[in-house]
Amino acid sequence: MSEPRRETMLVEAIQSGTVIDHIPAGKGLVILGRLQIKNAQARLTVGLNLPSKGSGLKDLVKVDEWPFTEQDAAELALFAPDATVNIIEDYRVVRKFPISLPEVFVGVFPCPNSNCITHNEPVETRFTVLTQGERVQLRCHYCERSFADTLFTEN
């Protein structure tokens, strides 16, 4: 007689905050870095190369006491476009939504064009998101140059 299968958590549960799930394997540390830029005091837990039924392996990030807004999540869309955000209260998922690309990124990334005015003037960068199928480009509002998303997402 076999024993019943027990489910165990590979990453400790949080009482309240956000869980970013289904991050492509290898991108968890990039997400971690972006979150540290936004809030250096955030308590973060990361799981790397965890088993995933859908994709084989995935990364996971838990953010204690920071319930994400859809805007917070949208800033991560270039790094994990198919990730899911789970808002946790009292150890339970109370809201769940997919990460999706916004129409515009404001103040999230520096412009790769070193001659762009954003490097010399006190203005927030502003990029319009342009998509063609799977390809994503960001167009700078100030210098009007377009850049492949890989300039922003490479480790």
DSSP file (Angstrom, degrees, kcal/mol; ACC not computed):
  #  RESIDUE AA STRUCTURE BP1 BP2  ACC     N-H-->O    O-->H-N    N-H-->O    O-->H-N    TCO  KAPPA ALPHA  PHI   PSI    X-CA   Y-CA   Z-CA
    1    1 A M              0   0    0      0, 0.0     2,-0.2     0, 0.0     0, 0.0   0.000 360.0 360.0 360.0 125.4    0.0    0.0    0.0
    2    2 A S        -     0   0    0      1,-0.1     3,-0.1     3,-0.0     0, 0.0  -0.548 360.0-112.0 -88.0 152.1    1.5    3.3   -1.1
    3    3 A E        -     0   0    0     -2,-0.2    -1,-0.1     1,-0.1     3,-0.1  -0.477  41.3 -93.9 -77.4 151.3    1.4    6.4    1.0
    4    4 A P        -     0   0    0      0, 0.0     2,-0.3     0, 0.0    -1,-0.1  -0.350  47.0-101.7 -63.2 146.0   -0.7    9.4   -0.1
    5    5 A R        -     0   0    0     -3,-0.1     2,-0.5     1,-0.0    -3,-0.0  -0.515  36.2-149.5 -70.6 130.9    1.2   12.0   -2.1
    6    6 A R        -     0   0    0     -2,-0.3     2,-0.5    -3,-0.1    -1,-0.0  -0.884   5.2-138.8-105.6 131.7    2.0   15.0   -0.1
    7    7 A E        -     0   0    0     -2,-0.5     2,-0.4     2,-0.0    -2,-0.0  -0.752  23.3-173.0 -86.0 130.5    2.3   18.4   -1.6
    8    8 A T        -     0   0    0     -2,-0.5     2,-0.5     0, 0.0     3,-0.0  -0.943  22.2-124.4-123.1 148.8    5.2   20.5   -0.3
    9    9 A M        -     0   0    0     -2,-0.4     3,-0.1     1,-0.1     4,-0.1  -0.772   9.9-161.8 -91.8 132.4    6.0   24.1   -1.1
   10   10 A L  S    S+     0   0    0     -2,-0.5     2,-0.4     1,-0.2    -1,-0.1   0.699  84.7  41.8 -83.4 -20.4    9.5   24.7   -2.4
   11   11 A V  S    S-     0   0    0     36,-0.1    -1,-0.2    -3,-0.0    36,-0.1  -0.998  99.9-104.9-129.4 130.2    9.3   28.4   -1.5
   12   12 A E        -     0   0    0     -2,-0.4    -2,-0.1     1,-0.1     2,-0.0  -0.137  37.6-109.7 -56.2 143.4    7.8   29.5    1.8
   13   13 A A        -     0   0    0     -4,-0.1     2,-0.3     1,-0.0    -1,-0.1  -0.340  26.6-139.9 -69.5 152.5    4.3   31.0    1.8
   14   14 A I        -     0   0    0      1,-0.1    77,-0.2    49,-0.0     3,-0.1  -0.888   7.5-140.7-113.3 150.0    3.7   34.7    2.5
   15   15 A Q  S    S-     0   0    0     -2,-0.3    76,-2.5     1,-0.3    77,-0.4   0.919  84.0  -4.2 -75.1 -44.3    0.9   36.2    4.6
   16   16 A S  S    S+     0   0    0     73,-0.2    49,-3.2    74,-0.2     2,-0.4  -0.996  97.3  61.8-150.2 149.9    0.3   39.2    2.3
   17   17 A G  E    S-AB  64  88A   0     71,-2.1    71,-2.8    -2,-0.3     2,-0.4  -1.000  78.6 -43.0 141.4-141.3    1.9   40.7   -0.7
   18   18 A T  E     -AB  63  87A   0     45,-2.4    45,-3.5    -2,-0.4     2,-0.5  -0.983  30.3-160.4-135.4 140.0    2.5   39.5   -4.3
   19   19 A V  E     -AB  62  86A   0     67,-2.7    67,-2.8    -2,-0.4     2,-0.7  -0.989   8.8-158.7-117.6 123.5    3.6   36.3   -5.9
   20   20 A I  E     -AB  61  85A   0     41,-3.4    41,-2.1    -2,-0.5     3,-0.3  -0.907  24.2-177.7-101.5 112.1    4.9   36.5   -9.5
   21   21 A D  E     + B   0  84A   0     63,-3.0    63,-2.6    -2,-0.7    39,-0.1  -0.672  50.2  33.2-112.0 161.9    4.6   33.1  -10.9
   22   22 A H  E     +     0   0A   0     37,-0.3    -1,-0.2    -2,-0.2    60,-0.2   0.825  68.9 164.7  63.5  35.7    5.4   31.5  -14.3
   23   23 A I  E     -A   59   0A   0     36,-1.8    36,-2.8    -3,-0.3    -1,-0.2  -0.670  49.6 -99.5 -75.8 134.2    8.5   33.6  -14.8
   24   24 A P  E >   -A   58   0A   0      0, 0.0     3,-2.5     0, 0.0     4,-0.3  -0.299  49.1 -92.9 -55.8 137.4   10.6   32.1  -17.6
   25   25 A A  T 3  S+     0   0    0     32,-0.7    23,-0.1     1,-0.3    34,-0.0  -0.260 114.5  26.1 -53.0 131.6   13.5   30.1  -16.1
   26   26 A G  T 3  S+     0   0    0     -3,-0.1    -1,-0.3    32,-0.0     4,-0.2   0.230 103.1  83.1  97.3 -13.0   16.6   32.3  -15.8
   27   27 A K    <>  +     0   0    0     -3,-2.5     4,-2.3     1,-0.1     5,-0.2   0.495  62.5  89.6-100.1  -5.3   14.6   35.6  -15.6
   28   28 A G  H  > S+     0   0    0     -4,-0.3     4,-2.5     1,-0.2    -1,-0.1   0.878  87.8  49.9 -59.4 -39.5   13.9   35.5  -11.9
   29   29 A L  H  > S+     0   0    0      2,-0.2     4,-2.3     1,-0.2    -1,-0.2   0.835 108.4  53.0 -70.7 -31.4   17.1   37.3  -11.0
   30   30 A V  H  > S+     0   0    0     -4,-0.2     4,-2.3     2,-0.2    -2,-0.2   0.932 111.2  46.4 -65.6 -45.5   16.3   40.0  -13.6
   31   31 A I  H  X S+     0   0    0     -4,-2.3     4,-2.6     1,-0.2    -2,-0.2   0.924 110.8  53.5 -60.4 -44.9   12.9   40.5  -12.0
   32   32 A L  H  X S+     0   0    0     -4,-2.5     4,-2.1     1,-0.2    -1,-0.2   0.916 108.8  49.1 -56.1 -45.7   14.5   40.6   -8.6
   33   33 A G  H  X S+     0   0    0     -4,-2.3     4,-1.6     1,-0.2    -1,-0.2   0.900 110.3  50.2 -61.9 -42.6   16.9   43.3   -9.7
   34   34 A R  H  X S+     0   0    0     -4,-2.3     4,-1.7     1,-0.2    -1,-0.2   0.904 110.8  49.6 -63.8 -40.7   14.1   45.4  -11.1
   35   35 A L  H  X S+     0   0    0     -4,-2.6     4,-2.4     1,-0.2    -1,-0.2   0.871 107.6  54.0 -67.3 -36.0   12.1   45.1   -7.9
   36   36 A Q  H  < S+     0   0    0     -4,-2.1    -1,-0.2    -5,-0.2    -2,-0.2   0.848 105.9  53.6 -65.9 -33.7   15.2   46.1   -5.9
   37   37 A I  H  < S+     0   0    0     -4,-1.6     3,-0.3     1,-0.2    -1,-0.2   0.916 112.9  43.3 -64.9 -42.8   15.5   49.3   -8.0
   38   38 A K  H  < S+     0   0    0     -4,-1.7     2,-0.2     1,-0.3    -2,-0.2   0.863 136.9   6.8 -71.2 -36.6   11.8   50.2   -7.3
   39   39 A N    ><  -     0   0    0     -4,-2.4     3,-1.6    -5,-0.1    -1,-0.3  -0.726  58.3-174.7-153.6  94.3   12.0   49.4   -3.5
   40   40 A A  T 3  S+     0   0    0     -3,-0.3    -4,-0.1     1,-0.3    -3,-0.1   0.686  88.2  56.7 -65.5 -17.8   15.4   48.5   -2.0
   41   41 A Q  T 3  S+     0   0    0      2,-0.1    -1,-0.3    -5,-0.1    -5,-0.1   0.498  78.4 121.5 -91.6  -4.8   13.6   47.7    1.3
   42   42 A A    <   -     0   0    0     -3,-1.6     2,-0.7    -7,-0.2    23,-0.1  -0.318  64.2-129.4 -63.2 138.2   11.3   45.1   -0.1
   43   43 A R  E     -C   64   0A   0     21,-0.6    21,-2.5     2,-0.0     2,-0.4  -0.818  36.8-176.2 -88.5 117.8   11.5   41.6    1.4
   44   44 A L  E     -C   63   0A   0     -2,-0.7     2,-0.4    19,-0.2    19,-0.2  -0.908  20.9-167.6-122.4 142.6   11.8   39.2   -1.6
   45   45 A T  E     -C   62   0A   0     17,-2.4    17,-3.2    -2,-0.4     2,-0.4  -0.995  13.5-166.3-124.3 135.0   12.0   35.5   -1.9
   46   46 A V  E     -C   61   0A   0     -2,-0.4     2,-0.5    15,-0.2    15,-0.2  -0.967  11.3-164.6-126.3 139.1   13.0   33.9   -5.2
   47   47 A G  E     -C   60   0A   0     13,-3.0    13,-2.4    -2,-0.4     2,-0.4  -0.989  15.0-160.5-118.2 127.3   12.8   30.4   -6.4
   48   48 A L  E     +     0   0A   0     -2,-0.5    11,-0.2    11,-0.2   -23,-0.1  -0.871  65.3   0.6-112.4 141.2   14.9   29.5   -9.5
   49   49 A N  E    S+     0   0A   0     -2,-0.4    10,-0.2     1,-0.2    -1,-0.2   0.881  81.4 170.2  54.1  45.4   14.4   26.6  -11.9
   50   50 A L  E     -C   58   0A   0      8,-3.1     8,-2.2    -3,-0.3    -1,-0.2  -0.545  42.8 -91.9 -81.7 151.7   11.3   25.2  -10.1
   51   51 A P  E     -C   57   0A   0      0, 0.0     2,-0.4     0, 0.0     6,-0.2  -0.400  44.3-170.9 -65.7 140.2    9.3   22.4  -11.7
   52   52 A S  E  >  -C   56   0A   0      4,-2.1     4,-1.5     1,-0.1    -3,-0.0  -0.999  23.8-148.3-134.3 131.0    6.4   23.7  -13.9
   53   53 A K  T  4 S+     0   0    0     -2,-0.4    -1,-0.1     1,-0.2     4,-0.0   0.883  99.3  40.6 -63.8 -37.8    3.7   21.5  -15.5
   54   54 A G  T  4 S+     0   0    0      1,-0.1    -1,-0.2     2,-0.0     3,-0.0   0.866 131.2  16.5 -82.4 -37.9    3.4   23.8  -18.5
   55   55 A S  T  4 S-     0   0    0      1,-0.1     2,-1.7     0, 0.0    -2,-0.2   0.298  92.7-118.3-125.0  10.6    7.0   24.8  -19.3
   56   56 A G  E  < S+ C   0  52A   0     -4,-1.5    -4,-2.1     2,-0.0     2,-0.3  -0.471  91.2  24.9  87.8 -68.6    9.3   22.3  -17.6
   57   57 A L  E     + C   0  51A   0     -2,-1.7   -32,-0.7    -6,-0.2     2,-0.3  -0.958  66.6 170.4-131.2 150.6   11.1   24.9  -15.4
   58   58 A K  E     -AC  24  50A   0     -8,-2.2    -8,-3.1    -2,-0.3     2,-0.3  -0.957  25.8-127.4-148.2 164.9   10.1   28.3  -14.1
   59   59 A D  E     -A   23   0A   0    -36,-2.8   -36,-1.8    -2,-0.3     2,-0.3  -0.782  21.8-162.0-109.7 162.2   11.2   31.0  -11.7
   60   60 A L  E     - C   0  47A   0    -13,-2.4   -13,-3.0    -2,-0.3     2,-0.4  -0.997   5.1-164.0-146.3 138.3    9.0   32.5   -9.0
   61   61 A V  E     -AC  20  46A   0    -41,-2.1   -41,-3.4    -2,-0.3     2,-0.5  -0.995   3.1-162.7-128.7 131.6    9.3   35.7   -6.9
   62   62 A K  E     -AC  19  45A   0    -17,-3.2   -17,-2.4    -2,-0.4     2,-0.6  -0.950   3.0-162.7-113.1 131.9    7.4   36.5   -3.7
   63   63 A V  E >   -AC  18  44A   0    -45,-3.5   -45,-2.4    -2,-0.5     3,-0.9  -0.943  15.7-140.7-118.6 109.2    7.2   40.0   -2.5
   64   64 A D  E 3  S-AC  17  43A   0    -21,-2.5   -21,-0.6    -2,-0.6   -47,-0.3  -0.500  76.8  -4.6 -75.8 132.4    6.2   40.3    1.1
   65   65 A E  T 3  S+     0   0    0    -49,-3.2   -48,-0.3    -2,-0.2    -1,-0.2   0.730 104.2 105.5  62.7  27.3    3.8   43.2    2.1
   66   66 A W    <   -     0   0    0     -3,-0.9     2,-0.7   -50,-0.2    -3,-0.1  -0.754  52.5-163.9-136.5  88.9    3.7   44.8   -1.4
   67   67 A P        -     0   0    0      0, 0.0   -49,-0.1     0, 0.0    20,-0.1  -0.640  26.4-130.6 -74.4 113.6    0.4   44.1   -3.2
   68   68 A F        -     0   0    0     -2,-0.7     2,-0.2    18,-0.1   -51,-0.0  -0.250  10.8-143.3 -64.8 146.3    1.2   44.9   -6.8
   69   69 A T     >  -     0   0    0      1,-0.1     4,-2.0     0, 0.0     5,-0.2  -0.558  35.3-103.1 -91.9 170.4   -1.0   47.2   -8.9
   70   70 A E  H  > S+     0   0    0     -2,-0.2     4,-2.3     1,-0.2    30,-0.2   0.830 125.3  56.0 -65.5 -29.1   -1.4   46.3  -12.6
   71   71 A Q  H  > S+     0   0    0      2,-0.2     4,-1.4     1,-0.2    -1,-0.2   0.914 104.9  51.0 -67.2 -43.1    1.0   49.2  -13.3
   72   72 A D  H  4 S+     0   0    0      1,-0.2     3,-0.3     2,-0.2     4,-0.3   0.933 114.2  45.0 -56.8 -45.2    3.7   47.6  -11.0
   73   73 A A  H >< S+     0   0    0     -4,-2.0     3,-1.9     1,-0.2     4,-0.3   0.876 105.2  60.7 -67.9 -38.6    3.2   44.3  -12.9
   74   74 A A  H >< S+     0   0    0     -4,-2.3     3,-1.6     1,-0.3     4,-0.3   0.820  93.7  65.1 -61.1 -30.8    3.2   46.0  -16.3
   75   75 A E  T 3< S+     0   0    0     -4,-1.4    -1,-0.3    -3,-0.3     3,-0.2   0.678 102.3  49.8 -66.0 -15.4    6.8   47.2  -15.7
   76   76 A L  T X> S+     0   0    0     -3,-1.9     4,-2.0    -4,-0.3     3,-1.1   0.424  80.9 100.1 -99.0  -0.6    7.9   43.6  -15.6
   77   77 A A  T <4 S+     0   0    0     -3,-1.6    24,-0.2     1,-0.3    -1,-0.1   0.795  75.9  56.9 -62.2 -31.8    6.2   42.6  -18.9
   78   78 A L  T 34 S+     0   0    0     -4,-0.3    -1,-0.3    -3,-0.2    -2,-0.1   0.823 114.0  40.3 -67.2 -28.4    9.4   42.9  -21.0
   79   79 A F  T <4 S+     0   0    0     -3,-1.1    -2,-0.2     1,-0.2    -1,-0.2   0.788 134.9  14.1 -90.7 -31.0   11.1   40.3  -18.8
   80   80 A A    ><  +     0   0    0     -4,-2.0     3,-1.9   -57,-0.1    -1,-0.2  -0.520  65.6 169.2-145.6  70.0    8.2   37.9  -18.2
   81   81 A P  T 3  S+     0   0    0      0, 0.0    20,-0.1     0, 0.0    -4,-0.1   0.703  81.8  43.7 -63.9 -20.2    5.4   38.5  -20.6
   82   82 A D  T 3  S+     0   0    0    -60,-0.2    18,-0.1    16,-0.1    -5,-0.1   0.252  87.7 121.7-107.5  12.9    3.6   35.3  -19.7
   83   83 A A    <   -     0   0    0     -3,-1.9    16,-2.2    -7,-0.1     2,-0.4  -0.249  53.6-136.5 -72.2 163.5    3.9   35.6  -16.0
   84   84 A T  E     -BD  21  98A   0    -63,-2.6   -63,-3.0    14,-0.2     2,-0.5  -0.962   6.6-144.9-122.6 139.8    1.0   35.7  -13.6
   85   85 A V  E     -BD  20  97A   0     12,-3.2    12,-2.3    -2,-0.4     2,-0.5  -0.914  12.8-168.3-107.0 128.1    0.6   38.0  -10.6
   86   86 A N  E     -BD  19  96A   0    -67,-2.8   -67,-2.7    -2,-0.5     2,-0.5  -0.971  11.4-148.5-116.4 124.3   -1.2   36.7   -7.5
   87   87 A I  E     -BD  18  95A   0      8,-3.1     7,-2.9    -2,-0.5     8,-1.1  -0.820  19.2-154.7 -92.8 127.5   -2.2   39.1   -4.8
   88   88 A I  E     +BD  17  93A   0    -71,-2.8   -71,-2.1    -2,-0.5     2,-0.4  -0.868  20.4 170.3-111.0 133.3   -2.0   37.4   -1.4
   89   89 A E  E >  S- D   0  92A   0      3,-2.5     3,-1.9    -2,-0.4   -73,-0.2  -0.987  76.9  -6.3-137.1 131.8   -4.0   38.3    1.8
   90   90 A D  T 3  S-     0   0    0     -2,-0.4   -74,-0.2   -75,-0.3   -75,-0.1   0.893 129.6 -57.3  50.6  46.0   -4.0   36.1    4.9
   91   91 A Y  T 3  S+     0   0    0    -76,-2.5     2,-0.3   -77,-0.2    -1,-0.3   0.568 117.9 106.9  65.7  12.4   -2.1   33.4    3.0
   92   92 A R  E <  S-D   89   0A   0     -3,-1.9    -3,-2.5   -77,-0.4     2,-0.6  -0.918  76.9-113.6-122.4 147.2   -4.8   33.2    0.3
   93   93 A V  E     +D   88   0A   0     -2,-0.3    -5,-0.2    -5,-0.2     3,-0.1  -0.684  36.7 170.1 -75.2 119.3   -4.8   34.4   -3.3
   94   94 A V  E     +     0   0A   0     -7,-2.9     2,-0.3    -2,-0.6    -1,-0.2   0.581  66.7  17.5-106.6 -15.3   -7.5   37.1   -3.5
   95   95 A R  E     -D   87   0A   0     -8,-1.1    -8,-3.1     2,-0.0     2,-0.4  -0.976  61.6-173.0-156.2 143.7   -6.7   38.4   -7.0
   96   96 A K  E     +D   86   0A   0     -2,-0.3   -10,-0.2   -10,-0.2   -12,-0.0  -0.999  12.5 160.5-140.8 133.5   -4.9   37.0   -9.9
   97   97 A F  E     -D   85   0A   0    -12,-2.3   -12,-3.2    -2,-0.4     2,-0.1  -0.995  35.7-111.8-152.0 151.3   -4.1   38.6  -13.2
   98   98 A P  E     -D   84   0A   0      0, 0.0     2,-0.3     0, 0.0   -14,-0.2  -0.480  35.4-110.8 -78.5 152.4   -1.6   38.1  -16.1
   99   99 A I        -     0   0    0    -16,-2.2     2,-0.3   -19,-0.2   -25,-0.1  -0.655  42.6-176.5 -76.0 137.1    1.2   40.6  -16.8
  100  100 A S        -     0   0    0     -2,-0.3   -23,-0.2   -30,-0.2   -24,-0.1  -0.992  30.9-100.1-139.5 149.8    0.6   42.5  -19.9
  101  101 A L        -     0   0    0     -2,-0.3   -26,-0.1   -24,-0.2   -27,-0.1  -0.419  37.0-137.0 -65.9 133.6    2.6   45.1  -21.9
  102  102 A P        -     0   0    0      0, 0.0     3,-0.1     0, 0.0    27,-0.1  -0.330  18.0-118.2 -78.9 172.1    1.5   48.7  -21.3
  103  103 A E  S    S+     0   0    0      1,-0.2    26,-2.8    25,-0.1     2,-0.3   0.789  97.9  21.9 -77.5 -29.0    1.1   51.2  -24.1
  104  104 A V  E     -E  128   0B   0     24,-0.2     2,-0.5    34,-0.0    -1,-0.2  -0.998  63.1-150.0-142.1 140.5    3.8   53.4  -22.5
  105  105 A F  E     -E  127   0B   0     22,-2.6    22,-2.8    -2,-0.3     2,-0.5  -0.967  20.5-169.1-106.2 123.3    6.7   52.9  -20.1
  106  106 A V  E     -E  126   0B   0     -2,-0.5    20,-0.2    20,-0.2    19,-0.1  -0.961  67.4 -15.7-117.5 121.7    7.4   56.1  -18.1
  107  107 A G  S    S+     0   0    0     18,-3.0    -1,-0.1    -2,-0.5    19,-0.1   0.665 103.9 108.1  68.0  17.9   10.5   56.4  -15.9
  108  108 A V  S    S+     0   0    0      1,-0.2    -1,-0.1    17,-0.2    18,-0.1   0.865  77.7  24.0 -94.5 -41.7   11.2   52.7  -16.0
  109  109 A F  S    S-     0   0    0     -4,-0.1    -1,-0.2    16,-0.0    -2,-0.2  -0.927  76.0-118.2-126.4 147.0   14.3   52.4  -18.3
  110  110 A P        -     0   0    0      0, 0.0    14,-0.0     0, 0.0     9,-0.0  -0.558  43.0-101.1 -75.5 151.4   17.0   54.8  -19.3
  111  111 A C        -     0   0    0     -2,-0.2     5,-0.1     1,-0.1    16,-0.0  -0.580  21.0-142.6 -73.4 131.3   17.2   55.6  -23.0
  112  112 A P  S    S+     0   0    0      0, 0.0     2,-0.9     0, 0.0    -1,-0.1   0.695  80.7  93.0 -67.1 -17.5   19.9   53.6  -24.8
  113  113 A N    >   -     0   0    0      1,-0.2     3,-2.0    32,-0.1     6,-0.2  -0.682  65.6-159.2 -79.9 109.3   20.7   56.6  -27.0
  114  114 A S  T 3  S+     0   0    0     -2,-0.9    -1,-0.2     1,-0.3     5,-0.1   0.692  90.5  57.1 -64.7 -17.5   23.5   58.4  -25.1
  115  115 A N  T 3  S+     0   0    0      3,-0.0    -1,-0.3     4,-0.0    -2,-0.1   0.443  79.5 120.2 -90.8  -0.5   22.6   61.6  -27.0
  116  116 A C  S X  S-     0   0    0     -3,-2.0     3,-1.9     1,-0.1     4,-0.3  -0.364  73.1-124.2 -65.9 143.2   19.0   61.6  -25.8
  117  117 A I  G >> S+     0   0    0      1,-0.3     4,-2.2     2,-0.2     3,-1.6   0.725 104.0  76.5 -60.3 -23.1   17.9   64.7  -23.8
  118  118 A T  G 34 S+     0   0    0      1,-0.3    -1,-0.3     2,-0.2     5,-0.2   0.700  89.0  58.3 -64.9 -17.2   16.9   62.4  -20.9
  119  119 A H  G <4 S+     0   0    0     -3,-1.9    -1,-0.3    -6,-0.2    -2,-0.2   0.657 118.5  28.6 -83.2 -15.9   20.5   62.0  -20.0
  120  120 A N  T <4 S+     0   0    0     -3,-1.6    -2,-0.2    -4,-0.3    -1,-0.1   0.572 113.8  60.7-120.2 -15.2   21.1   65.7  -19.5
  121  121 A E  S  < S-     0   0    0     -4,-2.2     2,-2.2     2,-0.1    -1,-0.0  -0.849  86.2-110.3-117.1 152.1   17.7   67.1  -18.5
  122  122 A P  S    S+     0   0    0      0, 0.0     2,-0.4     0, 0.0    -4,-0.1  -0.387  74.2 122.6 -80.4  65.3   15.6   66.3  -15.4
  123  123 A V        -     0   0    0     -2,-2.2     2,-0.3    -5,-0.2    -2,-0.1  -0.942  64.2-114.8-123.9 147.8   12.8   64.5  -17.3
  124  124 A E        -     0   0    0     -2,-0.4    -6,-0.0     1,-0.1   -16,-0.0  -0.591  38.2-108.7 -77.7 140.8   11.5   61.0  -16.9
  125  125 A T        -     0   0    0     -2,-0.3   -18,-3.0   -16,-0.1     2,-0.4  -0.321  33.3-162.9 -64.9 153.7   12.1   58.7  -19.8
  126  126 A R  E     -E  106   0B   0    -20,-0.2    15,-3.1   -19,-0.1     2,-0.4  -0.951   7.8-177.2-145.3 119.1    9.0   57.8  -21.9
  127  127 A F  E     -EF 105 140B   0    -22,-2.8   -22,-2.6    -2,-0.4     2,-0.4  -0.968  18.0-144.1-121.7 132.2    8.8   54.9  -24.3
  128  128 A T  E     -EF 104 139B   0     11,-2.7    11,-2.7    -2,-0.4     2,-0.5  -0.787  25.0-126.4 -88.6 135.4    5.9   53.9  -26.5
  129  129 A V  E     - F   0 138B   0    -26,-2.8     2,-0.5    -2,-0.4     9,-0.2  -0.735  26.2-171.6 -87.5 124.1    5.5   50.2  -26.9
  130  130 A L  E     - F   0 137B   0      7,-3.2     7,-3.0    -2,-0.5     2,-0.4  -0.966   4.4-170.9-115.7 128.2    5.4   49.0  -30.5
  131  131 A T  E     + F   0 136B   0     -2,-0.5     2,-0.3     5,-0.2     5,-0.2  -0.955  18.7 177.7-124.0 141.6    4.5   45.4  -31.3
  132  132 A Q  E >  S- F   0 135B   0      3,-2.4     3,-2.0    -2,-0.4     2,-0.3  -0.859  72.5 -58.4-135.6  99.4    4.6   43.4  -34.5
  133  133 A G  T 3  S-     0   0    0     -2,-0.3    -1,-0.0     1,-0.3     0, 0.0  -0.505 122.3 -15.1  62.5-122.5    3.6   39.9  -33.8
  134  134 A E  T 3  S+     0   0    0     -2,-0.3    -1,-0.3    -3,-0.1     2,-0.3   0.626 117.2  99.7 -85.2 -15.6    6.1   38.6  -31.2
  135  135 A R  E <   -F  132   0B   0     -3,-2.0    -3,-2.4    13,-0.0     2,-0.4  -0.534  53.8-168.1 -78.0 136.4    8.5   41.5  -31.8
  136  136 A V  E     +F  131   0B   0     -2,-0.3    13,-2.1    -5,-0.2     2,-0.3  -0.986   6.7 179.5-125.4 133.7    8.5   44.3  -29.3
  137  137 A Q  E     -FG 130 148B   0     -7,-3.0    -7,-3.2    -2,-0.4     2,-0.5  -0.954  18.5-143.0-128.2 152.6   10.2   47.7  -29.7
  138  138 A L  E     -FG 129 147B   0      9,-2.7     9,-2.4    -2,-0.3     2,-0.5  -0.970  12.2-155.8-115.7 128.5   10.3   50.7  -27.5
  139  139 A R  E     -FG 128 146B   0    -11,-2.7   -11,-2.7    -2,-0.5     7,-0.2  -0.912  17.6-128.4-107.9 122.6   10.2   54.2  -29.1
  140  140 A C  E  >  -F  127   0B   0      5,-2.8     4,-1.0    -2,-0.5   -13,-0.2  -0.490   6.5-147.1 -70.5 131.2   11.7   57.0  -27.1
  141  141 A H  T  4 S+     0   0    0    -15,-3.1    -1,-0.1    -2,-0.2   -14,-0.1   0.805  94.6  40.8 -66.0 -31.1    9.3   60.0  -26.8
  142  142 A Y  T  4 S+     0   0    0    -16,-0.3    -1,-0.1     1,-0.1   -15,-0.1   0.933 127.6  23.7 -90.5 -51.6   12.2   62.5  -26.8
  143  143 A C  T  4 S-     0   0    0      2,-0.1    -2,-0.1   -30,-0.0     3,-0.1   0.586  93.0-137.4 -92.8  -9.8   14.8   61.3  -29.3
  144  144 A E     <  +     0   0    0     -4,-1.0     2,-0.3     1,-0.2    -3,-0.1   0.650  53.3 141.4  63.6  18.9   12.2   59.3  -31.3
  145  145 A R        -     0   0    0    -32,-0.0    -5,-2.8    -6,-0.0     2,-0.4  -0.656  44.7-137.2 -87.4 148.4   14.5   56.3  -31.8
  146  146 A S  E     -G  139   0B   0     -2,-0.3     2,-0.4    -7,-0.2    -7,-0.2  -0.858  18.8-167.7-106.3 142.9   13.2   52.8  -31.6
  147  147 A F  E     -G  138   0B   0     -9,-2.4    -9,-2.7    -2,-0.4     2,-0.1  -0.977  25.3-111.7-132.2 141.4   15.0   50.1  -29.8
  148  148 A A  E >   -G  137   0B   0     -2,-0.4     3,-1.9   -11,-0.2     4,-0.4  -0.421  31.2-119.6 -66.4 145.5   14.5   46.3  -29.7
  149  149 A D  T >> S+     0   0    0    -13,-2.1     3,-1.4     1,-0.3     4,-1.3   0.742 108.0  74.7 -59.1 -22.7   13.2   45.0  -26.3
  150  150 A T  H 3> S+     0   0    0      1,-0.3     4,-1.5   -14,-0.2    -1,-0.3   0.775  84.6  64.6 -64.5 -24.8   16.4   42.9  -26.0
  151  151 A L  H <4 S+     0   0    0     -3,-1.9    -1,-0.3     1,-0.2    -2,-0.2   0.784 111.6  36.6 -64.9 -24.8   18.4   46.1  -25.2
  152  152 A F  H <4 S+     0   0    0     -3,-1.4    -2,-0.2    -4,-0.4    -1,-0.2   0.660 120.2  45.6 -99.1 -20.3   16.3   46.4  -22.1
  153  153 A T  H  < S+     0   0    0     -4,-1.3    -2,-0.2   -75,-0.1    -3,-0.2   0.542  76.9 112.8-107.5  -8.1   15.9   42.7  -21.1
  154  154 A E     <        0   0    0     -4,-1.5   -75,-0.0    -5,-0.2    -4,-0.0  -0.402 360.0 360.0 -68.8 143.7   19.4   41.3  -21.5
  155  155 A N              0   0    0     -2,-0.1    -1,-0.2     0, 0.0    -2,-0.0   0.501 360.0 360.0 -66.4 360.0   21.0   40.2  -18.2
